[in-house]
Amino acid sequence: MKSIRKPSWLSMKVFIEFQQKFQNDDGSYNCSEPGCTRHADTIDHIRPRTAPEFTEPQEFIDENGRTRKRLDPNAAHKLENLQPMCRSHNSSKGTKDDNYWDRTLYFDSHLNTSKLRASQHDYIYRPLVDAAPHVLNRISEVNGKLLIFSQCTGAGKTIGKFVLPFGINHGFLKNSPAYKPPRADKVLLCVKDQTLRKQLANELRTEPVELGIINQAPKVFEAESSDELETYSRRDNVQFVVICAQLLWDRMNSAIAGNRVQLLSRFPVVIFDEMHYATEKIRQIVHQATNSLVFGLTATPVQGNGNLIEDSVGISTYGYLQACRNDNSMKSLGEAVDSPRASIYPNFEDIIEEVSPEEVTDINGEILQPEDLGYSLPAALNVANKTAEKVWFLDRHSIETIPSGHRRLTKLKSEDYPNSKLENVVPDIPYWSHAILRCKDIPTAEHICQHLNEKFEQNRNRYPIEKGWKAEVAHSGNKDHKAITLDEKTHPWFWSKNNGGKISENSARFLVVSSMATEGVNNRFCNVVGWAKPPQTMRNIVQANGRAFRSVVEIKDSEIHVPYSHLDRGHLITHYCWGEGETFEERQEKLIQSLRFFLNPDQLTGMTTFNTWLEEGDNTSEINWDDPESGITLNELGKVISHLASLNRKGEPLRIGKLYELIGAHGEKRQKGVRDLAQGLFNHDPETITRVQRRLGRLTEVRPLESIPTVETVNTSVSDEAAVDLITNIEGLETLEEKFANDMAGLTATCLKLTSMIRGNFYQHQEVEMHESITDVMKQIVNETIRSYGIETIKNEVYSETYRAAKIILGMDPNEVLGEKTRFNIPAVILHFKNTKVKAQIQGHCLRVLHDRGFLEEEGLLLGLNDLEEGQ
């Protein structure tokens, strides 16, 4: 039986009074937390010891009637401020007073969700509301992970950050009808630099009210120093504190470094904007924010090498396709999405334009030879010239009356969005194209800027200054160059944007940069990116190219007005010499891969989903090949098999380090699992092969479903076994197993009742709102199979066999169409095919059938397909 010892800070007199008031006859104490059945083993302060009335001198009237101030060191320890509490609830309460959470907080307020875009409502706010039953009362299990919303450029992440804490609070309150739980009252928002800090703070103060999302603007403070951050973190009348993330890093003489854990504990929610930078430092913060939910928003949840950021869990992905479908917020990616028979593995040859090495590269007429591969200043100037000519061509291009084929007339959730009932697409918007040129360094950027202006000045008939034919540079500066900031209010590149699309001699349509203008730059008139240097990391390329794909659209009643088709798409200019290879695909591999990521990030990341991680917990970092939801994703399994098959074909030895790099295997447990898998398959270990076969549905042909429900619900209840496991693992409740040793039914009933209390009474069915079509899901399966196994050369066969497998599962006639406007485009079917086990069965089916048809010989050897009997 648990009891309470006298703390050193409490006087014996008050402790005796405490015992007399709270102690039970058997010597135990009941926890003061509503609904808690544990015995208390700590003494808790109702008002925290850090409250001003306990830490600051208080006025009193002395015996002579004079007003004086005095600090009472024992003021916080009086009986009326004490209560018994179990250690778990005492630890989770934080530094707030007991009545604090009973108030109505700013983030509890009602939102006009009809004003939100799909990216904000369906992919940030709604997932957090729906996740509340799983997170409520177990926030400590979610700490230590960076919870990621991956959203493409132009998705509306600013308002997404604003609604994020509302989603948490609305979900918690909805699932806690009996009491108000601890929730978000203050948000720490971390950005990359001062410019973004000021911009984001101003937008948060004004946009939510201007857009009609909420009536009362939040209180937003910028903290420019450690002292300001410390001050704002203690205030109750603050909703957002915006800082440069560097303020949190370890630095000499930093007031934050030594007190970071306590500081972070005052912010229930921490958000890193564009969190793909400084990932190791952010991971450090994630692990120190032990009382906070830590989120990251980015278009690229990958490191420079394309591997996922460690300790990250994906809540939702809002990619290019979702943005086009829901918001019409993106320009076209060309034939990759416009064509009804678009390739599932596109090369984007219609929007990537290579500059030939034979072309004149400089005003002086210097010519590059084809063998001069790699970077050179003449080649960079060549790209600059070609970029200028592309903008000139777009200005002069004949008006096309057909809009780009990616425009959608409706949104999927029309009842939530006032602009959803669109009946016509009208291509009638002209605008002046803008371009970004990306250079190797600051001297090169300034040289190219000067070169372009000289080029324009030599022929003002062709490049009139009043039409914005001018180049301006922007950079962060160094010891030899004074910084030229990219201020969206004052920089000439934004003049047209700030003046309603007009053009004048005050505008500069060409922006020349070295490392700037990746994230956080918004000029929708930009539709050309010139790579005057070789593209490097996928993360940087995706962010940089994203500047050219924000759409220019206007909604008028039932019509959506869009630019002419040649303006309603992005254009990328690069050089033949930036990559090696005989073919376009080989030379421009980095640009192509980055655009594929931009088109469909899900197929390239393989990120552990939030729900999977909540179910699996830390087990996702361990490799258990009997578990189909193990820490290695289905995509990563395919990459391992594809890599080993390639080694067998080439007769090369197995190098484990290469595999670690290929799938981003970090950490001892994960590396051991990858090593055991690879060595087992490479050496034809029967046990390993059997486990992989089981993971892939035993590599047999799929079977029809017995039945398909027409209404799909999410069951958020807990099984009997899970309830018993949950309750009996709570400190103090493990004795229930002994008490009910001969009464399993009684134990189950008690645990179910306690689970309902502890997890917030969230037993209810929630209707599923689907935002994808069956076609989207089928394409995802096809893309994942092709990419994971590296079998692009037989993509048609994969496509055909995947759809055949789906039709078998659904019991369809082989000639029947499976698509958006067919009878199986329903939530039940969509959810079924999104299930990881079902995807694995379909992939196993494809691998077996394709092997039997003469493909995948090496893969079949690794998977033991040659040893399987016909029909097995």
N, C-alpha and C positions, 0 to 999 in steps of 0.2 A: 504493500500500500504506500502510495506517495504522500509525503507530508511537505511542510515548508520550513526551512531553516531561516533564522533571523539574518537578514542581510547586514553587512557591516555598516551601511549608511543609515540604518534605522535604529532609533533608540529603543531600549528594552521596554520603556513605558508604552510607547505607541505599538510595539509588537504585541504586547499582552492585550491591549485594546483590540488589535486586529484579530487575534485568536478568539477573543470573546465574541466578536461580531460575526466571523465567517467560518470558524472551525466546526465540523460535524462531530457528532457524538463519538464516532470511531477514530477521530483524529485527522480525517481527511478534509480536503477543501474542494468545493465545486468550482469549475472554471466559469468565469463571468461572461464568456462569449456566448451569445444566444445559440442554442441548439447543440452546444458542445457537450459530450458525455464523458469526457476525460476528467480525471482529477487534476486540480491545479497544483503546480510545484514551484511557482514563482509569485512574487509580489509585483504587481504592475501599477504604474502611475496612471491615473485617469487623465490628468493633464500632464503632458511631458515635462520633464525637469528643465528642458530648454525653453519653456514658455516665458515670455517677458516678465510676468508677475513674479517669477521665481529667480530670474537672473538679473533683474534691474531693481535698484532701490525703490521702495514704495513709500508714498507719503503717509504720515500719520500725525495725529494731534497729541502733543505731550500734555502732561498734567498742568502746565501753565497756559494751555490754549494756543501754543505755538505750532505752526506747521513744519514738520521735519521729514526727512527721508532716511530710510534705513533698509539695509539688505538683510533679510532673514535667511540664513543658510539652510534652515530646516523647513522652509515654507512649503516645498514640494512634497515633504514626507509626512504631512499631517494625515490623520486617519481618513478624513473625508476625500482625500485625493488618492486613496489606495484601494486595490481590489485584488482578489486571487485570480490567477490565470494560468492555464497550461503553457508550457514552454513553446509549443508550436504556435499558438495564437499570439503569444507575447512577442515572438520574433517576427511574425508576419505583419504585426500592427504598424511597425515603423515608428516614426517620431510624432505622429499626429495624436491629438487628444481624442478621447473616446467618442465625443459627440460630433467630431468633425465630419465624419462620413454621413451623418444623418441629415446634413444640409443638402440643399439643391445646388449643385455645382454648375458652372458655366457649360461644361461638356455634357450635362444631362439635358440641356435645352433641346427643344424640337427643331429639326431641320426641315426645310422645304426641299425634299429629295428630288422633286420633279425638276428642279433647276440644275441638278447635277448631271454631268456627262456620264456615259456608261462606264468609262474607265474609273471614275470616282465612286459611283454608286455600286456597280456590280462587281468590281474587282478590288475595292478597298473597303468601303463602308459595309457592304453586305457580308463579305467573308468574315469580318471581325464580329459582327452581330451574331452570325451563325456559329462562330467558334467559341463564343462565350461559355456555353455549357461545359465545354471540354477544358477551358482554362480557369474558370471560376474556382476559387479555393485551391488551386494547384499551380499558382503562378510560379512558385519556386521551381517547378519542373520545367518551365519554359525559359527560365533564365539560362544564360550561357550559350544561347543561340542568337544569331542575327536573323531576324524574320524579314524576309525580302518580298517586296512588291516589285516585280520586274515589269516596267512599262516603257514602251517605245517613245521616241522623241515626239513632243507635241501632244502627249496624251492628257495633259492637264494635271501634272503632279503637284503643283502648288496647292490647288484646292483639295487634292488628294491628301496632302499632309494635314490640311485643316480638318477634314472630316474624320481622319483616322481616330483621334481620341473619342469622338462622338460614337463611332462604331463600337469601341470598347465599352463605354459607359452604357449605351443603350442596350447592348447585349447583356451586360452584367445585371442591370436593373430588371430587364425583362425576365431573366432567369433566377431572380432573387426576390420573389414577391413578399417574403416575410420580413426582409430587412434590407438596408442599403449597404452593400459591401464596399470595401476599399476599391477605388477606381481612379481614373485619371482626373487630376485637378490642375496639373501643371505639366507642360511639355518642354523638354530641352531639344532644340532644333540645331543641328550641327551642319554647317555648310563649308565649302572649300575655301572661300576667300572673302575679303571685305566687301567687294562689289556685290557678290551674291547675297551676303548677309543683309546689306541695306535693301537690296531689291526684294528679297523674300519678306523681310519685316514690313516693308511698305505694302506689299501685295496682301499680306495677311490682315493688315489693319483695314484695308479698303475693299478688296474684291468680294469677300463673302457677303457683305451688306449690299454692295452695288449689284451683285448678281441675283439678289433676292433669296439667298440660301438661308440667311438668319437675319434677325432684326437688330441685334446688338453686336457691335464689333468686339473682337477679343482684345484684351490688353496685351500688347506685344512690346517686349523690351529687348534692345540690343545690348549685349554685354561685351564691351571692348577690352575688359581687363579681368584679372582674377578676382579683384576686390568687388567689381560690379557683379560678376557671376555669383559670388558668395552672397552678396546682398540680395539679389533678385531671387535666389533659390529659397530664401527664408520667408519671402513675402507671400501672403495668401491671395492678394489681389492681382495675381499675375497668371495669365494663361500660357503664353509662349515666351520663352527666353531663347533668342537666336544668337548663336556664337559662331566664330570660326573654330573648326574642330581642333586646330592646333593649340587652342587654349587648354585642352585637356591632356596634351601629351606630357611626358616626363621632361622637365627642363630644370636647369639650375635655378635655385631661388624661387621656384614657382610655389605659390601658396596652395595651388590646387593639387600638385603631385602628392603631397603628403597627406591630403585629406580627401582624396578623390572618391573613395568608397562611400564616405558619409555624405559628400556632396551629391553624388548620383542618387543616393537613397531618397532625396527630396523630390526627385522627378519620377513619378510612376511610369512615364513614357519618355523614351529617348529616341530621336529620329535622326539618322544620318542621311543627308541629301547627297545624291550621286556618290554612294558609298563604295564605289569601285576603286577609289584612290586610297592610299595609306591603309591597306587592308589589315596588315599586321597590327598596327596601332589601334585600329577599330576593334579588332578581335580582343585586344587587351581590355578595352573599355567594356566590351560585352561581358567579359568574365568578372569584371569588378562591379557591374551594375546589378548587384544581387537582389535588389528589391524592385527592379524595373523591367518592363518589356522594351526590348531594343529592336527598332525597325530600320530597314534600309530601303531606299527607293532609288532605282537606277534603271537605265536601259540595258546595262551590260553587267549582269551578276557573275562575271568571269574575270579571272586574272589575265595578265598580259599574254600568257601562253595559251589562253582559251580554256583553262581548267576552272572549275567552280571555286569560288571563295570558300575557304574552310569555315566550319561551324555555321554554315548558312542553311536555312530552311525556307523553301518557297511557299508563300501564301497564295499568290496568284501571278499569272503572266498575262500581260495585255500587250500583245504584239501587233505587228503591222496589219495582219488580216482582221483582227478584232477592231482596230481603230478605223479601218476602211468600212467595215460592216456597220458599226454602231454609231460612228460620229462623222463619217466622211472627212476625217481630219488629216488624211495623208494624200500626198501626190502619188502618182502611179509609179510602180516599179517596172513598168513596161510589159512586154509580152509574158513575163513571169507570172503576172496575175491577170492581165487583160484578156488573153486568149482563152477561149473556152476549152482548148486542148493544151493548156499551158503545161510545161514540163514540171514534174514534181522535184526535179533536181536541176534548176535553171542555171545557166551560165551568164545571163544578163548582158549578152553581146549587144543588145539594142540600146542600152543606157551607158555602158562603159565604152569609151572611145579611146583607142590606143593611138598615140602619136608615133608615126613611123620614124625610124632613125635616119632615113634618107632625106627627110625634110630639112630645110634651112632652119637653123636654130638660133641665129643671132642677127642683129642688124648688120654686122660685119660679114655675114654670109658663111660663117663657119659651119661645116657639115659633119655630122656624126656618122661613123661607119657602123654597120650592123654588129661587128664584133666588139664594139666598145660598150659592153654591158656594164651596168652599175650606175651609180650616181655621177653626174657631172653638171657643172653650171650651165653649159650650153643646152643640155637636155632639159634642165629645169626651165630655162628661158623658152625653150620650144613649147613646153606645156603651157607656160604663161601666154604665149602668142596664140596657141590653139584655144585656150579658154576664152580669150578676148574675141576670137573669131566665132566661137560657139554662141556667145552672147549677141554678137552682131547678127548672126544667122537667125537666132530666135526673134530678134527685133524685126527682121525683114521677112520672116516666114509668112507664107500665105495663110489666111484665116481658115481654119478647119472647123467645119460645122458639126462634127461628130465628137461627143465627149469621150474621155478615156473610159474603157470598159469596166474599170473597177468601181465606178460610182454606184451606190446603192440607193434605191428609192424609199426603202422603209427601214425601220429599226426593229429589233426583235421584241423589245418591250414597249410597244407603242403607248400603252396606257400611262407609262411613267414619264414620257418625254413629249413636250408640246410640239416638237418639230418632226414627229415620227411619221405622219401621214403625208409623205411626199409623193406626188403624182407625176412629176416631170423633171428631167434634168436638162438645163438650158446652158449650152456652152457659149457664153457671151462676155466673159470677163477678160479684158486685156490687162497686162501689167508689164512693168519694165524689169526684165530679168536682172538679178544680182548674182555675184559669184564670190567664192572664197578661194584663195590660192594658198596652199599649205607648203611652207618652205623648210629648208633644213635647219636654219638658224637665223638669228636677228640680222646679221650683216647681209645674208642672202635675201631675206625678206625686204630689206630696205633697197637693195640693189634691184630686185625684180620690180618693186613698186616704182622706182625711178625709171627703169626700162619701159614699163607700160605707159607711164605718163609721157615719156619722150615719143613713144610710138603714136600715142593719141595726138600729141601736139603737132607732129609732122603731117597729119592728115585730118584736120578738123572738119572737112567736108564729110568724111566718112564717120568720124568719131566726134560729134558736136559736144562741146562742154555743157551746153544747156540741156543736153539729154543725159547728163550724169556720167559721161565718159571720162572718168577720173579714178585713179587708184589711191587708196589710203592704207597706211600700215598701222598695225597695232601690236604691241608686245609689252612684256613685263619689265624690260630694261635690264641692263647689267652695268658694269663699271665703265664701259665705253659708250653706252647708249642710254639716253634718258627714256624712262618708261612712257609709252603712249597708250593710255587706257582705252578699253573698248566700252565706253559708257553708252548705254542704249538711248540716253536722252540727248547726247551731244555729238557723238561720233558721226561723221558724214555718211557712213555706210547705212545708218539707220534713218537718214533724213526722209527718204520716201515713205518708210513705214510710219514715221511720226507726222507725216503731212498727207495722210489719206491716199497714198499711192501716187501722188504727184511727183514730178521730176524737175530738177533745176540745176543750175551751175553750182549750187551749194551741196549737192548730193555726190557721193562717190559710189559707184555700183560695183567696184572691185575692192575687196578687203584682202590684204596680204598679211599673213601671220606666220609664225613659226609653231609655237605650241598652244596658242590661245584658240578661242572659238571652237571648243569641243562641246562641253555641256553648258547649259544655261544661256545659250545665245538664241534669241528668237527673232528671226526676220523671215516672214513667210514668203517674201519676194525673192529669196535666195533659192535658185533651182540648179546651180552649177557649182561643183566642187572640182577644182583643179589640183591634182597631186603633183606639185613641183618637187617632190622628194619621194623616195620609195616608201609605200605604206609599210607600217611595222606591226604593232600588236593588234589583234582583233578588237580588243576593248577600245583602243584609240580610234580605229578605223570606223567602227560602228557609230561611236559618238560623233566623229567628224562628219561622216556622210549624212548623219541624221539631220544636219542643219539644212539640207536641201530638200527635205521631204514633208515639211509642214504645208498643209493645203491652203489654197486661197479659195474660199467658198463663201456664199451668202445664201441664207434661207429667206425666202419671201413667200409667205403663205404656203401653198402646197408645192412650190417649186424650189429646187436647189440650183443656184446659178454657179457655174464653174468656169475656169479658164478654157481657152481653146486647147485642144489635146496636146499640142507641142509644148505648151506652157504648163500643162497639168501633169507633169512628170519631172523626175530628177534626172540630171545628166552628170556623169563623172568623166573627167579627162585625166588620163594617165599616160605613161610612156612605155614604149616597147622595151626599153632597157632596164626598167625597174625590176623585172623578174627574169628568171632563166627558164628556158624550155623552148621546144619547137612550136608548140601550139599556144593559142590564146589562153586556153584553160590553164596551162602550166605557168605561163608568164604572169597571169593575173589571179593566181590562186588565192592570194590574201584578200583582194577586193571581192572576189566571188564568194569566198567563205563568209566574209563579214555581211554581205548582202543576204546570203542564205539565212544567217543568224537573224538579221533584221526582219526578214520575211516570216520566219517561224522559229523563234528562240526555243520553244519547247523541245524541238527535235534535236537540238544540239547540247542542251544543258544536262538533261537527266537529273535535275535537282530533286532531292527528297521533298515531298510535299508536306505541308503543315499537318494535315490529318494523319498521314502515315507516320510522321514523326511522333505525334501525340500518342498514337497507338503503340508504337514501337519503343519510344523513349531512346535512351542511349544505346539500345541494342542495334540501332541502325548503323552504328560505327563498327560493329562486329560482323564477321562473315559467318553466316550459318547457311550452308547450301541446301539444307532441308527446308528452309523458309523461303517461300517465293517472294516475300517482301523484304529481303535481306538488305544489308548495307550497300552491296554492289547492285546498281540498277540493272534493269534489263538491257538498256543501251550499252552499259559498260561491259556486261557479259558478252554482247555481240562484238564489241571492239577487241576484247581479249581473244575470242575465237578467230576473228578475222586476222589479227596480228600473227597468231600462231600458225594459221593456215598459210599466210604469206611466207613465214620463215620456212615452213616445210617445202613450199614450192621452190624457194631459192636455195634450199639446203644450208640455211644459216643457223647458227646456234641461238639458244634462248638467252636473252639478256634481260633480267628482271627489271633493272633500272629503267629500261626503255618503256616497259609496261607501266611502271609507276608514273612516269612522265605522261604517258598516253592518256591515262584515265584520271590523273590527279590523285594518286594514292598517297596520302600523307598520314602519318601516325603509325605506331608500331602494330596495333591490332589490324588495321586495314591493310597494311602492307603484307602482314603474315597471311591474311586471307587471300589476297591477290597472288602471292607467291605460291601458296598451296594449290590454288586453282590452276594456275598456269603450268606449274611443274606436273601436276596430276594429269592434265589433258595432254601435255607435250610428251609425257612418258607413258600414255595410254593406261593410266591407273583405273582399273574397273570401278572402284568405289566412286572416284571423282566423276567419271563419265556417267554413271548411274544417277548421281545427284543432279548433274546438269541436264540429263535427259528428263528427269522428273520436273525440273524447273521449266522446261520447254514443253510441258504437256505430254511427256514421253514420246515426243516426235511422231505422234500418230495423227491420222486425219481427224479433224474436228467432228463433233457430233451435234445433232440438232438439240435445241433447248426443248425441254418438256412443255413449258408454258411460258408466256410472256405477259406480264401484267400491263395494263394500259394506263394505270395511274401509279406513279412512282413516289414513294415517300422515303425520307431519311429517318431511320430508327435511331434515336439518340439515347435509348435506354441502355442499361447495363445487364449483361447476363448474370444468372445466379452465381456462377463460378467467379466471375469478375468482381461481383459485389463482396463475396466472402474474402477473396484475395485482397481487395482494397482495404476493407475494414480491419481485418486481422493483422495487417502489416502496419497499422497505426500504433504508435507508442501508447501503451496503456490499455489497448483493446485486444492485445494478443491473447489475453486470458480467456477470451470468449470461446476459443477452440476447446479449452479444458472444461469450461462450464457446460458447453453443449456437446461434450464428447460422444454421448450416446443419442443425440437428437439433432441429426443433420438438418431436418426440416426447420427446427427451431432456430438453429444457427443461421440458416439461409434467410429466414424471415426477418430476424433481427438485423442482419447485415444489410438487407435490402432497405429496411426502414432507416438505418443510420446513413446509408449511402445517399438516400434522398435528401437528408438534412445536410450532409457535408458537401455534397456537390450542387446544392442549390435548388432542389426540386425542379429539375429541368426535364422531367419525363413528359414528352409530348412528341407528336409527329409533325415534322415541318415539311411543307410542300417544296419540292425542288423546282427552282427556276433555271431552266436551261438556256444557255447563251451560245451554244454551239449546235451545228447541224450534224447529222450522221455522216455527211460528206466530209466535214472538217475532221471528224474523228478517224474516218477511214484513211484520209490522206496522212494524218499523223502516224498511224500505224505503218503505212507504206514507207513514209519518209524515214521513220525510226529504223525500220528493218534494213532499208537500203544503206543508210548512213552507218549504222552500227556494224553491219557485216561487210561494208565496202563493196557492194555488188551493184554499182551503178550501171555496169555494162549489161545487166539483165533486168533493168528496172521494169520493162514492160511485162516480163514474166512474173516479177514480184507483184506488180499492180494487179494483174489478172488473177493470180492465185490468192491474194489477200481478199479480193472481192468474192471469189468463189467460196473461200472459207466462211466469210460472213454470211453468204446466202445459205450455205449448208446449216450453219448455226440457227438461222432464222427460219429454216424450212421453206425457202423461197424456190420458185422455178428458176433454173439457170438463166433463162432469157428475160426474167423480170428485172426491172431497173431498181437499184438501191441508191436513193439520193434524197435531196432536200424536200421535194414535193411528192414523196411517196409515203406509203402507209407505215413504214417503219422509222420515219423521222420523228420519233417520240422520245420523251425523257427516259423511259425504261430501257429502251434499246441503246440510247446514247450512253447512259450510265454503265450498262453492261459491257459495252465495248471499250470504255475508258478504264475498266478494271484491269489491274496489272496482270492478274492470272489469265484473264481472257486474251490480253495482248500476247502473253507468252505462248498460249496454246495456238494462236493464229500464226505466230512466228515459227513455232515448232512444226506446224502443219506445212508452211511454205518451205522450210528447209528440207523436210523429208521429201515432199513432192518434187522440188527442184533437183534434189540429189538423184532421185529415181529417174528423172528425165535426162540425166547426163551432166548436170551442172554441179558445182560445189563439191568436187571430188575430195580436196584436202579438208574442207570443213566436215564432210561426211566421215572422213577417217578419224578426225578428232572426236566427233560426237558418237562414234561407234555405230554409224548407220549401216555400215557393211555387215555388221554382225546381227542386226535386227532381222527377224523373219518377215517375210512378205505379209503385209496387213497388220503387223504388230504395232 
